[in-house]
Amino acid sequence: MMVSGPLCRVESSFMTEAKSYWRLVVFRCVSCGRNEAFAEESCAVEPREDQIRATTYQAICRHCGWQGEAHGISAVEMRSGVERRTAIRNK
């Protein structure tokens, strides 16, 4: 009678860190006049101000519900950031 133990596999793993960037652009609403028209966007690289200002966005006013195009050059505020996701991957 042959007894065998459980098979053990050793795998090496490494940590990866994925980054995704986002930008939030605030506009003055053309309907109600409040600074509550927002456009959000994710991107693969860190956004630069000149790129944000050169883009046309689909904005939505959170106060009155207006929706339409807004040009980045007319933005009253710009925010950007990075979201990091860490994962363990097997080799």
C-alpha positions in Angstrom: 0.0 0.0 0.0 1.4 3.4 -1.0 0.5 6.5 0.8 1.2 9.8 -0.8 1.0 13.2 0.8 -0.7 16.3 -0.7 1.1 17.9 -3.6 2.5 21.3 -2.8 2.9 23.9 -5.4 5.0 27.0 -4.7 4.3 29.9 -6.9 6.0 33.2 -6.7 3.9 36.3 -6.7 4.5 40.0 -7.0 2.6 43.2 -6.2 1.3 45.4 -8.9 -0.1 48.8 -8.6 -2.4 50.1 -11.3 -3.2 53.8 -11.5 -6.2 55.4 -13.0 -6.5 59.2 -13.1 -9.7 61.2 -12.9 -10.7 64.8 -13.5 -13.7 66.9 -12.4 -14.4 70.1 -14.2 -16.9 72.6 -12.8 -18.7 75.1 -15.0 -21.2 77.9 -14.4 -24.6 76.7 -15.6 -26.0 78.5 -18.6 -29.5 78.0 -17.3 -29.5 78.9 -13.6 -26.1 80.7 -13.3 -24.8 78.6 -10.4 -21.4 77.0 -10.4 -22.9 73.5 -10.2 -22.5 72.2 -13.8 -20.1 69.3 -13.5 -18.2 67.1 -16.0 -16.3 64.0 -14.8 -13.8 62.0 -16.8 -11.3 59.2 -16.3 -8.0 59.0 -18.2 -4.9 56.9 -18.5 -2.4 59.6 -17.8 -2.4 62.4 -15.3 -4.4 65.3 -16.7 -2.7 68.6 -17.3 -4.5 72.0 -17.1 -3.8 72.9 -20.8 -5.4 69.5 -21.8 -8.4 70.1 -19.6 -9.0 73.6 -21.0 -8.7 72.4 -24.6 -11.5 69.8 -24.3 -15.2 70.0 -24.7 -17.3 68.2 -22.0 -20.8 67.0 -21.6 -21.8 68.8 -18.4 -24.8 68.3 -16.1 -26.0 70.9 -13.6 -26.7 69.4 -10.2 -29.0 72.2 -9.3 -31.5 72.7 -12.2 -30.7 69.5 -14.3 -29.5 71.4 -17.4 -27.3 69.2 -19.7 -25.1 70.3 -22.6 -21.7 71.0 -23.9 -19.2 73.1 -22.0 -15.7 74.0 -23.1 -12.9 73.5 -20.7 -11.7 77.1 -21.3 -14.8 78.3 -19.4 -14.2 76.1 -16.4 -14.5 77.9 -13.0 -12.7 75.0 -11.1 -10.7 72.0 -12.0 -9.9 69.0 -9.8 -7.9 65.9 -10.6 -6.6 62.9 -8.7 -5.3 59.4 -8.9 -7.0 56.2 -7.9 -4.6 53.4 -7.0 -5.5 49.7 -7.0 -3.1 47.2 -5.6 -3.2 43.6 -6.6 -1.2 40.4 -6.1 -0.4 38.6 -9.3 1.1 35.1 -9.7 4.1 34.7 -12.0 
